[in-house]
Amino acid sequence: MSKSAIFTGLVIFIIIALFPFWINFGKTAPVPEPELVGKAKTAKKCVLDKMDMRANHMSLLDEWRDSVVRDANRIYTNTDGKEFAMSLSTGENSCLGCHEDKSKFCDKCHNYASVDPYCWECHTEPKEIK
């Protein structure tokens, strides 16, 4: 096999491998900002700070699920000493107690990231605020 055939093959491979990046270059949308309504809008801080919640909420919810199901522990105390119900219900001091509108808060980012969380396979999906 000649050097030119190998070089041509490598160039074709690189073009094919990088094609998805080239075709989408500059077409990315900005990360959506979840819309806070109700209690979440007036609250100073969530369970964790904003950046921690963005990066680790899925891990936190997994830990909460295990804690509630396996250990029957239903209260989470954050670093400030504030207690939260480890629940996806709309009850007082729970996730959806503050973040009342799933479509404006959860779905915005999950749709952007093409993530389909399985929370609502077991939990009742909250009704949206009108």
MORAGI-V171672 format. One record per backbone hydrogen bond with DSSP energy under -1.0 kcal/mol. NH is the residue of the N-H (numbers start at 1). CO is the residue of the C=O. E is the energy in kcal/mol with one decimal. If there is no record, write none. Layout:
BEGIN
NH & CO & E
NH & CO & E
END
This chain:
BEGIN
6 & 2 & -1.8
7 & 3 & -2.7
8 & 4 & -2.6
9 & 5 & -2.3
10 & 6 & -2.4
11 & 7 & -2.5
12 & 8 & -2.4
13 & 9 & -2.4
14 & 10 & -2.6
15 & 11 & -2.4
16 & 12 & -2.4
17 & 13 & -2.8
18 & 14 & -2.2
22 & 18 & -2.1
23 & 19 & -2.8
24 & 20 & -1.1
27 & 24 & -2.2
35 & 104 & -2.1
40 & 37 & -1.1
40 & 98 & -1.2
43 & 39 & -1.7
53 & 49 & -2.6
54 & 50 & -2.2
55 & 51 & -2.1
56 & 52 & -2.9
57 & 53 & -1.6
60 & 56 & -2.6
61 & 57 & -2.7
62 & 58 & -1.8
63 & 59 & -2.6
64 & 60 & -2.7
65 & 61 & -2.6
66 & 62 & -2.3
67 & 63 & -2.5
68 & 64 & -2.9
69 & 65 & -2.8
70 & 66 & -2.5
71 & 67 & -1.2
73 & 67 & -2.0
76 & 84 & -3.0
78 & 82 & -2.5
81 & 78 & -1.9
84 & 76 & -2.7
85 & 93 & -2.6
86 & 74 & -2.6
87 & 85 & -2.0
94 & 91 & -1.3
95 & 87 & -1.4
98 & 94 & -1.1
99 & 95 & -2.7
100 & 98 & -1.8
105 & 101 & -1.9
107 & 102 & -2.6
110 & 106 & -2.2
111 & 107 & -2.7
112 & 108 & -1.4
113 & 109 & -2.5
115 & 110 & -3.0
121 & 118 & -1.5
122 & 119 & -1.2
123 & 119 & -2.4
END
